[in-house]
Amino acid sequence: MKLKRLKELCELPGISGFEERVSSYIMEVVKEKVDSVWTDTVGNLIAVRKGNGKSSKRLMLLAHTDEVGLMVKKINEDGTLSFTNIGGVDPRVLIGKKVLVGENLTPGVIGFEAIHTQDPSSLLKTPNMNKLKIYLGYSRKEEASEKHRIGDPVSFDTPYKEIGDYAVAKSFDDRTGCEVLMRVLESLDEKAVDFDVYFAWVVQEEVGLRGSGVAAKQIKPDVALVFENTTAGDNPELPEYRWATSLGKGPVLTFAHSGLVLDKKILDTIVETAKNNSIEFQYKSRIAGGTDAARLAKVMAGVPSGVISTPSRYIHSPTSVINVNDFLKVVELATILVKEGKVLSR
């Protein structure tokens, strides 16, 4: 096992609005390694490592703790649960998947009509999410209602697994970013940099970039670096012109995405740093989707940001895939950027 802690992070349930298990895990790891740490009113976990005082500038590193998932919206007469999506989830990735329901993580499965009984004309059609149900072994509404309620979170039940240079899990978006921040923090020697470094593990990115603005208003950073997990797209079933990024080609740098053109000086500094340290990187060639950098651009007087990501195939599904070496190169690049501090010289 190359990435034991990433495995533990990915296997924790933490859909948007229910990130407490993830934040508590991170808190236990970092609390003795920082000068100050707190959880704010919306659930963001924020920590600071003080610099040596030579500079008054503040650098914020940010990743989101939430993952996409589902939420119970109705308990049916037959004891099954109807649900809605939390974040961007394609109904086609749900059929036949195992899930964990509620705070007690009750195991269930999302079933669908067997192929033998379907009309042939419906086989290639995307099922309506309203027709999908979660089965947990109950036969009556009263049984299910004793243990579950409307609003219960539902997360995918996918064990983390490494296969050669690759890993499979449910929530690389954005537990890879969470782990990047933890590794950078652990790499900083006492008072190693001139400026204060703030680490923000924020909530509810997947449902509208909710936590990052709240965190930024407390930290008041001069510059932010957002660490994400992003669409690979080098799927065997897709033509190459539709690929956003590829596994095995290093960290992904974003020049623009939905709602934002990234700060050119920060991007140039990231590119220069990667080249100077012989770190292979790639640009995200499609601008669909967004990150917390878009929210940061709208708070206070605007926080200039850079975005660095680990590419992930089959993102927002129960079985996302990363190349472990891409992730490790993101960690390496992030560590150098923080220790050199050149991104603050924009």
Secondary structure, 3 states (H helix, E strand, C coil): CCCHHHHHHHHCCCECCCCHHHHHHHHHHHCCCCCEEEECCCCCEEEEECCCCCCCCEEEEEEECCECEEEEEEECCCCCEEEEEECCCCHHHCCCCEEEECCCCEEEEEECCCHHHCCHHHCCCCCCHHHCEEECCCCCHHHHHHHCCCCCEEEECCCCEEECCEEEECCHHHHHHHHHHHHHHHHCCCCCCCCEEEEEEECCCCCCCCHHHHHHHHHCCCEEEEEEEEECCCCCCCCHHHCCCCCCCCCEECCEECCEECCHHHHHHHHHHHHHCCCCCEECCCCCCCCHHHHHCCCCCCCCEEEEEEEEECCCCCCEEEEHHHHHHHHHHHHHHHHHCHHHHC
